[in-house]
Amino acid sequence: MKNHLSRRVARRFVAGEALDDAIEAARAVNDALQTASLDLLGENVADEASARRSAQNYLAIFDRIAQEHLDANVSLKLTQLGLDLGVSLCEELLDSIVSQAARSSNFVRVDMEGSAYTQRTIDIVKSVRARRANVGTVMQAYLYRTERDIHNLIELGCRMRLCKGAYSEPPEIAFPKKADVDANYVKLMKILLPSGIYHGIATHDPAMIRATKEFAREKKIGRDKFEFQMLYGIRTDLQKQLTREGYRLRIYIPYGTDWFPYFMRRLAERPANLMFFFRNLIPRRP
Ligand SMILES: Cc1cc2nc3c(=O)[nH]c(=O)nc-3n(C[C@H](O)[C@H](O)[C@H](O)COP(=O)(O)OP(=O)(O)OC[C@H]3O[C@@H](n4cnc5c(N)ncnc54)[C@H](O)[C@@H]3O)c2cc1C
């Protein structure tokens, strides 16, 4: 399945396989008055050489962003930088990327992966952040622990992206019901927004967006004090609407050859995406 067909369908969610594709997508996003976050797809690398190659690629991405004068930062996953192989290798590589980003006053966002990695991700981000402040991470509203983590990271001045969470987690550690995840999302948004730190509210859910706008209005939190974030290719209607209304919006642009796990998470999130996938299984008539 990881072939021609899925590649064609994946293009709905992924900008392409080469850095040039991501740069082109980021330029279009900037032209639409939105900012970008480039994600070179990849996770759970199996050896040190691959982890070091990923880090080198990220250094090159920051060079390219600066050369092209793009309004874009970077999102990455720690298992792409060898987290499965050891914390020290991973921290060393993240540190090198964060210092490269600092040279062009840019920012690195560390995505949050499955719960097996939550604590290590927070620990590594805190440790690298103690040296340079231009790194932040992601908080998942489906985890019970997140409220505590958010309070802790706010004390350190850490920028966070709030999302619902994309991995399959057991009820011992995560809200099983969507309604509870949504309620927690709103609760956490209300902790993040007044913190005086620039955070990202990442969602395509109109109810979450409405709650955020209302809360910001009520608390007189300016539109330049936070940003909404959405994924490339998802709810482009809402993306345009937020920009028209004068809200800041960052588009997360994934690219690269290792797109399969990302693509599967997007399919799993929404039954309609599976229909879209299966419709493409039916051969088209010439
Ligand atoms: C910028 C950004 C970064 C993210 N980073 C992380 C991360 O680091 N770690 C992590 O665990 N998760 C991450 N996520 C994913 C997130 O956790 C959710 O899985 C995903 O955003 C769906 O949740 P939702 O808030 O859009 O709400 P939902 O309730 O899932 O969806 C609301 C509406 O959005 C639309 N929608 C949502 N998903 C899709 C889709 N796949 N295809 C088509 N339409 C869709 C539909 O219209 C749906 O009704 C990120 C999401 C965004 C936007």
PDBQT file of the ligand as one rigid body, heavy atoms in Angstrom, charges set to zero:
ROOT
HETATM    1  C1  LIG A 301      -0.306  22.565  13.929  1.00  0.00    +0.000 C 
HETATM    2  C2  LIG A 301      -0.598  21.247  14.564  1.00  0.00    +0.000 A 
HETATM    3  C3  LIG A 301       0.424  20.543  15.178  1.00  0.00    +0.000 A 
HETATM    4  C4  LIG A 301       0.178  19.343  15.823  1.00  0.00    +0.000 A 
HETATM    5  N1  LIG A 301       1.177  18.715  16.522  1.00  0.00    +0.000 NA
HETATM    6  C5  LIG A 301       0.892  17.610  17.235  1.00  0.00    +0.000 A 
HETATM    7  C6  LIG A 301       1.859  17.020  18.096  1.00  0.00    +0.000 A 
HETATM    8  O1  LIG A 301       2.989  17.484  18.235  1.00  0.00    +0.000 OA
HETATM    9  N2  LIG A 301       1.506  15.897  18.786  1.00  0.00    +0.000 N 
HETATM   10  C7  LIG A 301       0.245  15.335  18.685  1.00  0.00    +0.000 A 
HETATM   11  O2  LIG A 301      -0.038  14.345  19.359  1.00  0.00    +0.000 OA
HETATM   12  N3  LIG A 301      -0.675  15.883  17.855  1.00  0.00    +0.000 NA
HETATM   13  C8  LIG A 301      -0.383  16.989  17.145  1.00  0.00    +0.000 A 
HETATM   14  N4  LIG A 301      -1.355  17.541  16.332  1.00  0.00    +0.000 N 
HETATM   15  C9  LIG A 301      -2.592  16.757  16.018  1.00  0.00    +0.000 C 
HETATM   16  C10 LIG A 301      -3.683  16.983  17.020  1.00  0.00    +0.000 C 
HETATM   17  O3  LIG A 301      -3.323  16.429  18.256  1.00  0.00    +0.000 OA
HETATM   18  C11 LIG A 301      -4.993  16.364  16.545  1.00  0.00    +0.000 C 
HETATM   19  O4  LIG A 301      -4.827  14.994  16.358  1.00  0.00    +0.000 OA
HETATM   20  C12 LIG A 301      -5.539  16.949  15.255  1.00  0.00    +0.000 C 
HETATM   21  O5  LIG A 301      -5.246  18.311  15.149  1.00  0.00    +0.000 OA
HETATM   22  C13 LIG A 301      -7.059  16.791  15.193  1.00  0.00    +0.000 C 
HETATM   23  O6  LIG A 301      -7.643  17.487  16.263  1.00  0.00    +0.000 OA
HETATM   24  P1  LIG A 301      -8.517  18.827  16.091  1.00  0.00    +0.000 P 
HETATM   25  O7  LIG A 301      -8.127  19.758  17.183  1.00  0.00    +0.000 OA
HETATM   26  O8  LIG A 301      -8.355  19.369  14.737  1.00  0.00    +0.000 OA
HETATM   27  O9  LIG A 301      -9.992  18.393  16.451  1.00  0.00    +0.000 OA
HETATM   28  P2  LIG A 301     -10.942  17.223  15.954  1.00  0.00    +0.000 P 
HETATM   29  O10 LIG A 301     -12.087  17.220  16.909  1.00  0.00    +0.000 OA
HETATM   30  O11 LIG A 301     -10.185  15.952  15.752  1.00  0.00    +0.000 OA
HETATM   31  O12 LIG A 301     -11.409  17.733  14.545  1.00  0.00    +0.000 OA
HETATM   32  C14 LIG A 301     -12.176  18.902  14.383  1.00  0.00    +0.000 C 
HETATM   33  C15 LIG A 301     -12.475  19.100  12.909  1.00  0.00    +0.000 C 
HETATM   34  O13 LIG A 301     -11.254  19.357  12.222  1.00  0.00    +0.000 OA
HETATM   35  C16 LIG A 301     -11.227  18.696  10.956  1.00  0.00    +0.000 C 
HETATM   36  N5  LIG A 301     -10.167  17.679  10.974  1.00  0.00    +0.000 N 
HETATM   37  C17 LIG A 301      -9.436  17.285  12.038  1.00  0.00    +0.000 A 
HETATM   38  N6  LIG A 301      -8.523  16.362  11.676  1.00  0.00    +0.000 NA
HETATM   39  C18 LIG A 301      -8.696  16.169  10.362  1.00  0.00    +0.000 A 
HETATM   40  C19 LIG A 301      -8.049  15.348   9.411  1.00  0.00    +0.000 A 
HETATM   41  N7  LIG A 301      -7.074  14.514   9.720  1.00  0.00    +0.000 N 
HETATM   42  N8  LIG A 301      -8.474  15.417   8.118  1.00  0.00    +0.000 NA
HETATM   43  C20 LIG A 301      -9.488  16.247   7.750  1.00  0.00    +0.000 A 
HETATM   44  N9  LIG A 301     -10.120  17.056   8.622  1.00  0.00    +0.000 NA
HETATM   45  C21 LIG A 301      -9.733  17.017   9.899  1.00  0.00    +0.000 A 
HETATM   46  C22 LIG A 301     -12.598  18.103  10.784  1.00  0.00    +0.000 C 
HETATM   47  O14 LIG A 301     -13.409  19.069  10.136  1.00  0.00    +0.000 OA
HETATM   48  C23 LIG A 301     -13.040  17.871  12.213  1.00  0.00    +0.000 C 
HETATM   49  O15 LIG A 301     -14.431  17.807  12.350  1.00  0.00    +0.000 OA
HETATM   50  C24 LIG A 301      -1.134  18.775  15.750  1.00  0.00    +0.000 A 
HETATM   51  C25 LIG A 301      -2.159  19.477  15.139  1.00  0.00    +0.000 A 
HETATM   52  C26 LIG A 301      -1.924  20.700  14.571  1.00  0.00    +0.000 A 
HETATM   53  C27 LIG A 301      -3.055  21.447  13.961  1.00  0.00    +0.000 C 
ENDROOT
TORSDOF 0
